[in-house]
C-alpha cells in the first residue's frame, strides 16, 4: 500500500470478506488523484503524514 496507509487523506474500508480498500479523499475535489489508486503508491504530491493521536503528543 505504500504511502496511503500513513496519509492523512486516506479512508480505509474493510469488507465483510476481509478485503481492505484505500480510498484517496483528495480525489473528491481534485481530479488529478485516483479515487482508488493502484497500490503500492510510492510517490504522491498530495501525501501528508497522519498526525499522531493527541494522547501520544502529550506523552500519555
DSSP file (Angstrom, degrees, kcal/mol; ACC not computed):
  #  RESIDUE AA STRUCTURE BP1 BP2  ACC     N-H-->O    O-->H-N    N-H-->O    O-->H-N    TCO  KAPPA ALPHA  PHI   PSI    X-CA   Y-CA   Z-CA
    1    1 A X    >         0   0    0      0, 0.0     3,-1.3     0, 0.0    40,-1.1   0.000 360.0 360.0 360.0 -19.1    0.0    0.0    0.0
    2    2 A X  B >   -a   41   0A   0      1,-0.2     3,-0.6    38,-0.2     4,-0.3  -0.303 360.0  -2.1  63.4-131.6    3.0    2.3    0.3
    3    3 A X  G >  S+     0   0    0     38,-3.0     3,-1.6     1,-0.2     4,-0.5   0.767 116.9  78.4 -67.8 -27.9    2.3    5.9    1.4
    4    4 A X  G X  S+     0   0    0     -3,-1.3     3,-1.5     1,-0.3    -1,-0.2   0.855  85.7  59.2 -54.7 -41.0   -1.5    5.5    1.5
    5    5 A X  G <  S+     0   0    0     -3,-0.6    -1,-0.3     1,-0.3    -2,-0.1   0.772 114.0  37.6 -61.6 -25.6   -1.5    3.7    4.9
    6    6 A X  G <  S+     0   0    0     -3,-1.6    44,-2.2    -4,-0.3    -1,-0.3   0.312  93.1 113.7-107.6   7.4    0.2    6.7    6.5
    7    7 A X  B X   -B   49   0B   0     -3,-1.5     3,-1.2    -4,-0.5    42,-0.2  -0.580  63.6-140.5 -87.7 142.2   -1.5    9.5    4.6
    8    8 A X  T 3  S+     0   0    0     40,-3.5    -1,-0.1    -2,-0.3    41,-0.1   0.653 101.7  57.8 -69.0 -15.6   -3.9   12.0    6.3
    9    9 A X  T 3  S+     0   0    0     39,-0.3    16,-3.2    37,-0.1    17,-0.3   0.242  81.4 112.3-102.1  12.5   -6.2   11.8    3.2
   10   10 A X  E <   -C   24   0C   0     -3,-1.2     2,-0.5    14,-0.2    14,-0.2  -0.630  46.6-163.7 -89.3 144.8   -6.8    8.1    3.3
   11   11 A X  E     -C   23   0C   0     12,-2.2    12,-2.6    -2,-0.3     2,-0.4  -0.984  15.4-153.1-122.3 116.5  -10.2    6.5    4.0
   12   12 A X  E     -C   22   0C   0     -2,-0.5     2,-0.4    10,-0.2    10,-0.2  -0.773  11.7-173.4 -96.5 131.1   -9.9    2.8    4.8
   13   13 A X  E     -C   21   0C   0      8,-2.5     8,-3.1    -2,-0.4     2,-0.5  -0.987   6.8-161.7-123.8 131.2  -12.7    0.4    4.1
   14   14 A X  E     -C   20   0C   0     -2,-0.4     6,-0.2     6,-0.2     2,-0.1  -0.955  14.6-142.5-113.4 128.0  -12.8   -3.2    5.2
   15   15 A X    >   -     0   0    0      4,-2.8     3,-1.6    -2,-0.5    -2,-0.0  -0.363  26.2-109.3 -83.8 166.2  -15.3   -5.5    3.5
   16   16 A X  T 3  S+     0   0    0      1,-0.3    -1,-0.1     2,-0.1    -2,-0.0   0.748 120.0  58.5 -64.0 -23.8  -17.1   -8.4    5.2
   17   17 A X  T 3  S-     0   0    0      2,-0.1    -1,-0.3     1,-0.0    -3,-0.0   0.465 124.1-102.4 -86.9  -1.4  -14.9  -10.8    3.2
   18   18 A X  S <  S+     0   0    0     -3,-1.6     2,-0.2     1,-0.3    -2,-0.1   0.462  74.0 139.7  97.9   1.7  -11.8   -9.3    4.7
   19   19 A X        -     0   0    0     -5,-0.0    -4,-2.8     1,-0.0     2,-0.4  -0.503  40.4-146.0 -76.9 149.5  -10.6   -7.1    1.8
   20   20 A X  E     -C   14   0C   0     -6,-0.2     2,-0.4    -2,-0.2    -6,-0.2  -0.972  11.5-166.3-119.2 131.5   -9.1   -3.7    2.6
   21   21 A X  E     -C   13   0C   0     -8,-3.1    -8,-2.5    -2,-0.4     2,-0.6  -0.951   9.2-152.7-120.1 136.6   -9.6   -0.7    0.3
   22   22 A X  E     -C   12   0C   0     -2,-0.4     2,-0.4   -10,-0.2    15,-0.3  -0.926  15.3-169.1-111.8 109.5   -7.7    2.5    0.5
   23   23 A X  E     -C   11   0C   0    -12,-2.6   -12,-2.2    -2,-0.6     2,-0.7  -0.831  18.6-134.3-102.2 134.3   -9.6    5.5   -0.9
   24   24 A X  E >   -C   10   0C   0     11,-2.7     3,-1.0    -2,-0.4     4,-0.2  -0.777   9.6-162.0 -87.5 116.2   -8.0    8.8   -1.5
   25   25 A X  G >  S+     0   0    0    -16,-3.2     3,-1.0    -2,-0.7     4,-0.4   0.683  86.3  70.6 -72.4 -16.8  -10.2   11.6   -0.2
   26   26 A X  G >> S+     0   0    0    -17,-0.3     4,-1.9     1,-0.2     3,-1.3   0.798  84.2  71.3 -66.2 -26.9   -8.3   14.2   -2.3
   27   27 A X  G <4 S+     0   0    0     -3,-1.0    -1,-0.2     1,-0.3    -2,-0.2   0.740  84.6  68.5 -62.0 -23.1  -10.0   12.6   -5.4
   28   28 A X  G <4 S+     0   0    0     -3,-1.0    -1,-0.3    -4,-0.2    -2,-0.2   0.837 118.0  18.5 -66.0 -32.6  -13.3   14.1   -4.3
   29   29 A X  T <4 S+     0   0    0     -3,-1.3     2,-0.4    -4,-0.4    -2,-0.2   0.530 125.1  52.5-116.2 -10.6  -12.1   17.6   -5.0
   30   30 A X    ><  -     0   0    0     -4,-1.9     3,-1.8     3,-0.1    -1,-0.2  -0.939  59.1-159.7-133.9 111.1   -9.1   17.1   -7.3
   31   31 A X  T 3  S+     0   0    0     -2,-0.4    -4,-0.1     1,-0.3    -1,-0.1   0.592  85.5  78.5 -66.7  -8.8   -9.4   15.0  -10.5
   32   32 A X  T 3  S+     0   0    0     -6,-0.1     2,-0.4     2,-0.1    -1,-0.3   0.670  86.5  71.7 -70.9 -15.2   -5.6   14.6  -10.5
   33   33 A X  S <  S-     0   0    0     -3,-1.8     2,-0.2    -7,-0.2    -3,-0.1  -0.854  83.7-127.0-107.0 136.6   -6.0   11.9   -7.8
   34   34 A X    >   -     0   0    0     -2,-0.4     3,-0.6     1,-0.1   -10,-0.4  -0.579  12.8-135.6 -77.8 140.1   -7.4    8.5   -8.4
   35   35 A X  T 3  S+     0   0    0      1,-0.3   -11,-2.7    -2,-0.2     2,-0.5   0.935 104.5  18.7 -60.8 -46.1  -10.2    7.5   -6.0
   36   36 A X  T 3  S-     0   0    0    -13,-0.2    -1,-0.3    -9,-0.1   -13,-0.1  -0.820  92.3-155.4-124.0  88.8   -8.7    4.1   -5.5
   37   37 A X    <   -     0   0    0     -3,-0.6     2,-0.2    -2,-0.5   -15,-0.2  -0.292  27.4 -98.8 -67.7 147.8   -5.0    4.4   -6.6
   38   38 A X        -     0   0    0      2,-0.1     2,-0.3     1,-0.0    -1,-0.1  -0.473  61.4 -91.5 -63.8 132.7   -3.1    1.4   -7.8
   39   39 A X  S    S+     0   0    0     -2,-0.2     2,-0.1     1,-0.1   -37,-0.1  -0.710  99.0  45.4 -99.7 149.4   -1.0    0.1   -4.9
   40   40 A X        -     0   0    0     -2,-0.3     2,-0.7    -3,-0.0   -38,-0.2   0.459  67.3-164.0 -84.3 143.9    1.7    0.5   -3.8
   41   41 A X  B     +a    2   0A   0    -40,-1.1   -38,-3.0     1,-0.2   -37,-0.2  -0.849  15.6 170.0 -90.4 115.3    1.8    4.3   -4.0
   42   42 A X        +     0   0    0     -2,-0.7     2,-0.4     1,-0.3    -1,-0.2   0.681  66.4  27.2-101.6 -22.3    5.5    5.1   -3.6
   43   43 A X        +     0   0    0      0, 0.0     2,-0.3     0, 0.0    -1,-0.3  -0.997  62.1 164.1-140.9 136.5    5.3    8.8   -4.6
   44   44 A X    >   -     0   0    0     -2,-0.4     3,-1.4    -3,-0.1    -3,-0.0  -0.906  29.9-151.6-153.7 122.1    2.4   11.2   -4.2
   45   45 A X  T 3  S+     0   0    0     -2,-0.3    -1,-0.1     1,-0.3     0, 0.0   0.721 100.7  53.1 -66.6 -18.6    2.5   15.0   -4.4
   46   46 A X  T 3  S+     0   0    0      2,-0.0    -1,-0.3   -37,-0.0     2,-0.1   0.405  78.5 129.2 -95.7   2.5   -0.6   15.2   -2.1
   47   47 A X    <   +     0   0    0     -3,-1.4     2,-0.4   -40,-0.1   -40,-0.1  -0.367  27.7 172.2 -63.5 130.5    0.8   13.0    0.6
   48   48 A X        -     0   0    0     -2,-0.1   -40,-3.5     3,-0.0   -39,-0.3  -0.982  34.2-117.1-134.9 125.9    0.6   14.5    4.1
   49   49 A X  B     -B    7   0B   0     -2,-0.4   -42,-0.2   -42,-0.2     2,-0.1  -0.292  32.7-106.3 -64.2 145.6    1.5   12.3    7.1
   50   50 A X        -     0   0    0    -44,-2.2     2,-0.3     1,-0.1    -1,-0.1  -0.394  33.5-118.6 -65.7 146.2   -1.2   11.5    9.6
   51   51 A X        -     0   0    0     -3,-0.1     3,-0.1     1,-0.1    -1,-0.1  -0.672  30.3-110.6 -83.8 142.5   -0.9   13.3   12.9
   52   52 A X        -     0   0    0     -2,-0.3     5,-0.1     1,-0.1    -1,-0.1  -0.374  45.8 -86.0 -67.4 153.4   -0.5   11.1   16.0
   53   53 A X    >>  -     0   0    0      1,-0.1     4,-1.5     3,-0.1     3,-1.2  -0.237  41.6-110.0 -56.5 150.0   -3.4   11.0   18.4
   54   54 A X  H 3> S+     0   0    0      1,-0.3     4,-2.0     2,-0.2     5,-0.2   0.826 116.5  58.3 -54.0 -37.5   -3.5   13.8   21.0
   55   55 A X  H 34>S+     0   0    0      1,-0.2     5,-3.1     2,-0.2     4,-0.4   0.829 105.6  50.3 -67.2 -28.9   -2.6   11.5   23.9
   56   56 A X  H X45S+     0   0    0     -3,-1.2     3,-0.5     4,-0.3    -1,-0.2   0.861 107.9  53.3 -72.7 -35.0    0.6   10.4   22.1
   57   57 A X  H 3<5S+     0   0    0     -4,-1.5    -2,-0.2     1,-0.2    -1,-0.2   0.884 110.2  47.4 -65.1 -38.5    1.5   14.0   21.5
   58   58 A X  T 3<5S-     0   0    0     -4,-2.0    -1,-0.2     1,-0.0    -2,-0.2   0.562 118.6-112.5 -80.3  -8.6    1.1   14.7   25.3
   59   59 A X  T < 5       0   0    0     -3,-0.5    -3,-0.2    -4,-0.4    -2,-0.1   0.729 360.0 360.0  87.8  22.5    3.1   11.7   26.2
   60   60 A X      <       0   0    0     -5,-3.1    -4,-0.3    -6,-0.2    -5,-0.1   0.412 360.0 360.0-127.4 360.0    0.3    9.7   27.7
